[in-house]
Amino acid sequence: MDDDGIRDLIGAIYEAASEPARWGPIVRHIKVATNSHFAKLWFGDPNYNALEFATRPSDFLAFEHPELSLSDLGDLVRSFPDPSSFTEPYAKAVRRNCAPLGQVMNGHALVPIDEFRRSEWFHFLGKPFGMVHTIGAIIEPQTGRVGGFTFYRRDDDPNYGRGEQRLLDMLVPHVRRSLNLYGQLRMQNAKTSILQRSIDTLGSAIVLIGETGKIIFFNAAAERLLKRCPDLDVRRDRLRAKSHADTTELEQLIRRATGANGRRPTGGAVAIHRTSGGLPLQVIGAPVSADNRTVLTSGGQAVAMLAIHDPNGQPSIPQEIVATLFGLTPMEGSLLVSLSEGQTLRQYSDDHRVTYNTARTHLRSVFAKTNTSKQSDLVRLMSGVTHSVAM
């Protein structure tokens, strides 16, 4: 493989951190370059036996075998008399900590070829399916999991030599960094999914706005409201009112909340009047705290949140979402909701059995996190917001 090919391959390795489907072509390319019969990239529990290993397809980022599929491998292992005790000799050596993490190793440096050929694994899978000579690396653990980046040749093929060792020595550090990033992104996406599902269960209509003012997520309640309410709709990924005047007010609110007006992002509220009469919709907007932007949505960074309150029957935002919206602690979220409902700071301290000075300390923190300076600003900001919700 020439220098340009290696550079392209390293670039693809880093792209695979966010696009795991790329691992298949990458591993296939290296398989060809190393004259291998079988290649895999696996991320799982190092203590798995062969049955567990072969029946967890989600642990494989790449599985490149000309004759076997992952399903075939699982069926083969299940047919073994005692599959739970059936383990590849190389894996046993890894469990004994014989393989330094991140270091490219020839399998026969861990298990001599004569010993390997005496194993049940060799007779049952190794020789018939070309899994005898091996080279690869164990990627450092993440949350109890390890990565196995491994290539195999058949029994009648020569063992791996210095050329393959040099190539993998060059690539493994990049694979390690990409897998670490992949693990972090997967954890991030899991947090995002959990939060989005939580937002989706709320009866309040929640809309998340990106830095350009476009909608990047709205929950099920918002979708239902937009379907039933002719005075609000979405055009070109932006929230629009039927009235031109209301649309202008709504755009200004979004610009304030996202900071697109060139100033420090702040919150506010606008009324969307109904052409059919009745109480207007209330749209409350606020910037999302920097700490929460990366976990709110996988569709892009949410820099502002809109809550649409229908006074004709829809409940408003719960305290938990208020806290998430502004990056508040539970106590600060409770204080903000209470003040928005008309309580004084003294009443809050009495009701919640905290000292007045403690309540003032929390209030100063709320001011800082919401970019406000007076209690009247908070009341305007949270107009129409309470902590009740319909599940």
ABEGO torsion letter per residue (X at the ends): XBAAAAAAAAAAAAAAAABAAAAAAAAAAAAAAAGBABBBBBBBBAABBAAAAAABAAABABBBBAABBAAAAAAAAAABABAAABBBAAAAAAAAGABBBGBBBBAAAABBAAAAAABAAAAAAAAAAGBABBBEBBBBBBGGBBBBBBBBBBAABBBBBAAAAAAAAAAAAAAAAAAAAAAAAAAAAAAAAAAAAAAAABABBBBBBBAAGBBABBBAAAAAAAAABAABBBBGGBBBBABAAAAAAAAAAAAAAAGAAGBBBBBEBBBBBBAAEEBBBBBBBBBBBAAAAAAABAAEBBABBBBBBBAAGBBBBBAAAAAAAAGBBAAAAAAAAAAAAGBBAAAAAAAAGBBAAAAAAAAAAAAAAAGBABAAAAAAAABGBBABBBX
